[in-house]
Amino acid sequence: MYSSSWQQRVSRFFIIPQRVILAIMGFLAIMNAYTMRISLSIAITEMVNKSHGATEEDGGVCPIDESANPDDFTGGEFDWDEELQGIILSSFYWGYVITHIPGGMLAEKFGGKWTLSLGILSTAFFTLITPWAVELGGSTALIVIRVMMGLGEGTTFPALSALMATWIPAKERSKLGSLVFGGGQVGTILGNLLSGVLLHNIEGWSSVFYFFGGLGVLWFVIFTLLCYSDPESHPFISEKEKAYLKQELGTLERDRTLPPTPWRYILTSVPMMALVCAQIGHDWGFFIMVTDLPKYMSDVLRFSIKDNGLYSSLPYLVMWIVSLSTGVLSDWLITSGRITITFGRKLFTTIASIGPACFIVGASYAGCEKAVVVMLFTFAMGLMGTFYPGMKVNPLDLSPNYAGTLMAITNGIGAITGIIAPYVVGVMTPNHTLEEWRIVFWISFAIFNVTNLAYIIWASGEVQPWNTPHLMNKSVEAVMTGDRNDTMSGVPIADKDFFDWDEHEQGIILSAFYWGYTLSHFVTAFIADRYSKHLLGLSVLITAVLTILTPLAIDVGGKWLLIMVRVVEGIGEGATFPVLSALIAHWIPASQRGFYGSFVFSGCQIGALVGGIGTGYFIEAHNTWRTTFYIWGALAIIWYVFWLFIGFESPETHPYISEQERAELVDQLAESRKSVHSYPIPWNSILRSCPLWGLIAGQIGHDWGTYLIITDLPKYMKSILHVSVSDNGLVTYTPFFSMWLFSIFGGWLCDVQIRKDCMSRTSARKLWTTIGSILPACFMMAASYTGQDKVMVVTYFALCVTFLGGFYPGVKVNTNDLSPNFAGVLMGMVNGIGAITGERGSAVRVEM
């Protein structure tokens, strides 16, 4: 009784609620973590000798201001090149990634207080001994120290998420969450600003590490005295605040009865994957700015060390202000009912992606106009502040029970960009010129927008079912034992062959093919041009044999062996498109590529048509699904035998081609087709090619729509429109015949347009790709609003599928335009990345 009375008397001295004190200390935790993390980014500009690189005469860097001290641009005693500097700056994230998930699990199990505080303390210790380590062991010792710092700091965000889940009500989450996570911006501001001041006024660079390491130790002492893991264990919390938190949160203690982390559901959750994508986009841009902006300011814009710290920190001041103000705005919009949580998270994440992407690219074109560059970078980082009321607090929405683990996964995966980004910048800017940096910023532009698109499509602000897995499992069991789902890709299975696979498992089975399919695309890209005949033959043969063995595999090993068989089938079939693209480059002149390329690749539609209709009739006729695997596998083996006799890699090696045709083809292909054996694959140029990335974007759009139709339209026809199995195959796949006809016609017309100079080859590819994108999208949406009017739905889907054929004279043959010599390599990359939509698509649609 006396103890309780004493605690209540002490609680009266706390004017600020304890949850706000926790938020403030959380803010200071991240602030300290960031000052210790980024202090090296400024210090390294004074540690490294700057005698190498571009000069003003080269036009690659800006002139030094007359008022500046020339000594600020000579650097220090260490002769570390740009690549080694990139490794040093990225080494922090090697350790940082590792401790995210263990940190999240420890915070959920034992509370966030000690997980957070000990992590910060260890980072402070290694920061303090950094100068000693560098003097003793040079760059190697510095890398080791930075890895150890990362291991300590990796627990910060997971532990804070666990603390916030037990302390912060949902309606205060954006506001206080933005306050807490805004510590990153304030830490970056102070880290850059004070590092510049310290380096300018104190001899040597060691003072930076002593100062910020000491602040970290001081924070540890104060935090351990003031903060606790949950409201129930806090000795000084007022009864009023405790009652309020109990009403809002439902409990004041961590749920110690929760089952183990539901890893399977978390790792296959579509909103979770969308959150990871957004985190990657945010972290890439943020780490580029945090780690490398001081180098850009010093090496390219030639700011003095004092001005470097000031101007490098200014963008983060604006970012912090924006994150706090938009956090308040977000909470007000949500609590007033003007927007949903989901829409709010997507809105602010989109602002934080598109705005910075545009402004950092703009800064690279501002040249040496220092005021304009600083202004544009400030706008970019300011808008990035809206990430915090957007995706940064999203783990708390998805699963309050496992918020630490979710933050560990998202922040841990995102932190991998911290490993990659500084190294990439170091490799791509060996002379640190404006032109080199411009490429870096364009890459950031692409990453921002692609990851944001994934977040817009799939993100959610709702609590997920796996937040309470013990309840969810009971629901799943009821569905499986009560109302059975007797379809597999829309086709009913006889009772004797029925398997209790729920929708989640069916999604994994259907997507398993693409796991191997994606992988082998990249592998076969290396050898597609040289061994095209036998590689294509073996690809189809392997797939055929495994197709025939599928029923046996299911009988012996059930769904897991089926998944393995599907993966290996995908590995076999993944060589098909890269090899066919190489063969087209060997055989088809550019003037005929639209027609013949469309004819070859449109085999997909005929396969979908014959396979869909045939499968439906075979199952209905034989009352079993097994026959279909035997028939299609056998037909593929027959094709393989024919191919061995009539298929050859090039006109030069074909024994039965006429001399006239051989001479014509060799002459027409001479300009674009050189000896592949004379050149290594130019990976650096390929990966930096903007047309190639445009082609990849087009392929992703095409593959998403195509895989959606092929894989899941039969299920839609049966479950929504209640179409019989035989009619299902006919109705679902007949549109692929019209798609085939349209692709052939489009290929012919595309070639005519190019030959008669009606338009350039580039314009023609863009035109047909646009037709193959916009029209299918419109007709697919129209079908979803038609209800159960079967005639109209089938009509809209038929038109949708038909116009997908426009992709074939567009995107599909474009690899041969870009590089006939390396067409197989390009197709391996393009089709392999596109196939990821098949890998994730089935799982996504099951979740939705």
Rosetta blueprint (number, residue, H / E / L):
1 M L
2 Y H
3 S H
4 S H
5 S H
6 W H
7 Q H
8 Q H
9 R H
10 V H
11 S H
12 R L
13 F L
14 F L
15 I L
16 I L
17 P L
18 Q H
19 R H
20 V H
21 I H
22 L H
23 A H
24 I H
25 M H
26 G H
27 F H
28 L H
29 A H
30 I H
31 M H
32 N H
33 A H
34 Y H
35 T H
36 M H
37 R H
38 I H
39 S H
40 L H
41 S H
42 I H
43 A H
44 I H
45 T H
46 E H
47 M H
48 V E
49 N E
50 K L
51 S L
52 H L
53 G L
54 A L
55 T L
56 E L
57 E L
58 D L
59 G L
60 G L
61 V L
62 C L
63 P L
64 I L
65 D L
66 E L
67 S L
68 A L
69 N L
70 P H
71 D H
72 D H
73 F H
74 T L
75 G E
76 G L
77 E L
78 F E
79 D L
80 W L
81 D L
82 E H
83 E H
84 L H
85 Q H
86 G H
87 I H
88 I H
89 L H
90 S H
91 S H
92 F H
93 Y H
94 W H
95 G H
96 Y H
97 V H
98 I H
99 T L
100 H H
101 I H
102 P H
103 G H
104 G H
105 M H
106 L H
107 A H
108 E H
109 K H
110 F H
111 G L
112 G H
113 K H
114 W H
115 T H
116 L H
117 S H
118 L H
119 G H
120 I H
121 L H
122 S H
123 T H
124 A H
125 F H
126 F H
127 T H
128 L H
129 I L
130 T H
131 P H
132 W H
133 A H
134 V H
135 E H
136 L H
137 G H
138 G H
139 S H
140 T H
141 A H
142 L H
143 I H
144 V H
145 I H
146 R H
147 V H
148 M H
149 M H
150 G H
151 L H
152 G H
153 E H
154 G L
155 T L
156 T H
157 F H
158 P H
159 A H
160 L H
161 S H
162 A H
163 L H
164 M H
165 A H
166 T H
167 W H
168 I L
169 P L
170 A H
171 K H
172 E H
173 R H
174 S H
175 K H
176 L H
177 G H
178 S H
179 L H
180 V H
181 F H
182 G L
183 G H
184 G H
185 Q H
186 V H
187 G H
188 T H
189 I H
190 L H
191 G H
192 N H
193 L H
194 L H
195 S H
196 G H
197 V H
198 L H
199 L H
200 H H
201 N H
202 I L
203 E L
204 G L
205 W L
206 S H
207 S H
208 V H
209 F H
210 Y H
211 F H
212 F H
213 G H
214 G H
215 L H
216 G H
217 V H
218 L H
219 W H
220 F H
221 V H
222 I H
223 F H
224 T H
225 L H
226 L H
227 C L
228 Y L
229 S L
230 D L
231 P H
232 E H
233 S H
234 H L
235 P L
236 F L
237 I L
238 S L
239 E H
240 K H
241 E H
242 K H
243 A H
244 Y H
245 L H
246 K H
247 Q H
248 E H
249 L H
250 G L
251 T L
252 L L
253 E L
254 R L
255 D L
256 R L
257 T L
258 L L
259 P L
260 P L
261 T L
262 P L
263 W H
264 R H
265 Y H
266 I H
267 L H
268 T L
269 S L
270 V H
271 P H
272 M H
273 M H
274 A H
275 L H
276 V H
277 C H
278 A H
279 Q H
280 I H
281 G H
282 H H
283 D H
284 W H
285 G H
286 F H
287 F H
288 I H
289 M H
290 V H
291 T H
292 D H
293 L H
294 P H
295 K H
296 Y H
297 M H
298 S H
299 D H
300 V L
301 L L
302 R L
303 F L
304 S L
305 I H
306 K H
307 D H
308 N H
309 G H
310 L H
311 Y H
312 S H
313 S H
314 L H
315 P H
316 Y H
317 L H
318 V H
319 M H
320 W H
321 I H
322 V H
323 S H
324 L H
325 S H
326 T H
327 G H
328 V H
329 L H
330 S H
331 D H
332 W H
333 L H
334 I H
335 T H
336 S L
337 G L
338 R L
339 I L
340 T L
341 I H
342 T H
343 F H
344 G H
345 R H
346 K H
347 L H
348 F H
349 T H
350 T H
351 I H
352 A H
353 S H
354 I H
355 G H
356 P H
357 A H
358 C H
359 F H
360 I H
361 V H
362 G H
363 A H
364 S H
365 Y L
366 A L
367 G L
368 C L
369 E L
370 K H
371 A H
372 V H
373 V H
374 V H
375 M H
376 L H
377 F H
378 T H
379 F H
380 A H
381 M H
382 G H
383 L H
384 M H
385 G H
386 T H
387 F H
388 Y H
389 P H
390 G H
391 M H
392 K H
393 V L
394 N H
395 P H
396 L H
397 D H
398 L H
399 S L
400 P L
401 N L
402 Y L
403 A H
404 G H
405 T H
406 L H
407 M H
408 A H
409 I H
410 T H
411 N H
412 G H
413 I H
414 G H
415 A H
416 I H
417 T H
418 G H
419 I H
420 I H
421 A H
422 P H
423 Y H
424 V H
425 V H
426 G H
427 V H
428 M H
429 T L
430 P L
431 N L
432 H L
433 T L
434 L H
435 E H
436 E H
437 W H
438 R H
439 I H
440 V H
441 F H
442 W H
443 I H
444 S H
445 F H
446 A H
447 I H
448 F H
449 N H
450 V H
451 T H
452 N H
453 L H
454 A H
455 Y H
456 I H
457 I H
458 W H
459 A L
460 S L
461 G L
462 E L
463 V L
464 Q L
465 P H
466 W H
467 N H
468 T L
469 P H
470 H H
471 L H
472 M H
473 N H
474 K H
475 S H
476 V H
477 E H
478 A H
479 V H
480 M H
481 T H
482 G L
483 D L
484 R L
485 N L
486 D L
487 T E
488 M E
489 S L
490 G L
491 V E
492 P E
493 I L
494 A L
495 D H
496 K H
497 D H
498 F L
499 F L
500 D L
501 W L
502 D L
503 E H
504 H H
505 E H
506 Q H
507 G H
508 I H
509 I H
510 L H
511 S H
512 A H
513 F H
514 Y H
515 W H
516 G H
517 Y H
518 T H
519 L H
520 S H
521 H H
522 F H
523 V H
524 T H
525 A L
526 F L
527 I L
528 A L
529 D L
530 R L
531 Y L
532 S H
533 K H
534 H H
535 L H
536 L H
537 G H
538 L H
539 S H
540 V H
541 L H
542 I H
543 T H
544 A H
545 V H
546 L H
547 T H
548 I H
549 L H
550 T H
551 P H
552 L H
553 A H
554 I H
555 D H
556 V H
557 G H
558 G H
559 K H
560 W H
561 L H
562 L H
563 I H
564 M H
565 V H
566 R H
567 V H
568 V H
569 E H
570 G H
571 I H
572 G H
573 E H
574 G L
575 A L
576 T H
577 F H
578 P H
579 V H
580 L H
581 S H
582 A H
583 L H
584 I H
585 A H
586 H H
587 W H
588 I L
589 P L
590 A H
591 S H
592 Q H
593 R H
594 G H
595 F H
596 Y H
597 G H
598 S H
599 F H
600 V H
601 F H
602 S L
603 G H
604 C H
605 Q H
606 I H
607 G H
608 A H
609 L H
610 V H
611 G H
612 G H
613 I H
614 G H
615 T H
616 G H
617 Y H
618 F H
619 I H
620 E H
621 A H
622 H H
623 N L
624 T L
625 W L
626 R H
627 T H
628 T H
629 F H
630 Y H
631 I H
632 W H
633 G H
634 A H
635 L H
636 A H
637 I H
638 I H
639 W H
640 Y H
641 V H
642 F H
643 W H
644 L H
645 F H
646 I H
647 G L
648 F L
649 E L
650 S L
651 P H
652 E H
653 T H
654 H L
655 P L
656 Y L
657 I L
658 S L
659 E H
660 Q H
661 E H
662 R H
663 A H
664 E H
665 L H
666 V H
667 D H
668 Q H
669 L H
670 A L
671 E L
672 S L
673 R L
674 K L
675 S L
676 V H
677 H H
678 S H
679 Y L
680 P L
681 I L
682 P L
683 W H
684 N H
685 S H
686 I H
687 L H
688 R L
689 S L
690 C H
691 P H
692 L H
693 W H
694 G H
695 L H
696 I H
697 A H
698 G H
699 Q H
700 I H
701 G H
702 H H
703 D H
704 W H
705 G H
706 T H
707 Y H
708 L H
709 I H
710 I H
711 T H
712 D H
713 L H
714 P H
715 K H
716 Y H
717 M H
718 K H
719 S H
720 I L
721 L L
722 H L
723 V L
724 S L
725 V H
726 S H
727 D H
728 N H
729 G H
730 L H
731 V H
732 T H
733 Y H
734 T L
735 P H
736 F H
737 F H
738 S H
739 M H
740 W H
741 L H
742 F H
743 S H
744 I H
745 F H
746 G H
747 G H
748 W H
749 L H
750 C H
751 D H
752 V H
753 Q H
754 I H
755 R H
756 K L
757 D L
758 C L
759 M L
760 S L
761 R H
762 T H
763 S H
764 A H
765 R H
766 K H
767 L H
768 W H
769 T H
770 T H
771 I H
772 G H
773 S H
774 I H
775 L H
776 P H
777 A H
778 C H
779 F H
780 M H
781 M H
782 A H
783 A H
784 S H
785 Y L
786 T L
787 G L
788 Q L
789 D L
790 K H
791 V H
792 M H
793 V H
794 V H
795 T H
796 Y H
797 F H
798 A H
799 L H
800 C H
801 V H
802 T H
803 F H
804 L H
805 G H
806 G H
807 F H
808 Y H
809 P H
810 G H
811 V H
812 K H
813 V L
814 N H
815 T H
816 N H
817 D H
818 L H
819 S L
820 P H
821 N H
822 F H
823 A H
824 G H
825 V H
826 L H
827 M H
828 G H
829 M H
830 V H
831 N H
832 G H
833 I H
834 G H
835 A H
836 I H
837 T H
838 G H
839 E H
840 R H
841 G H
842 S H
843 A H
844 V H
845 R H
846 V H
847 E H
848 M L
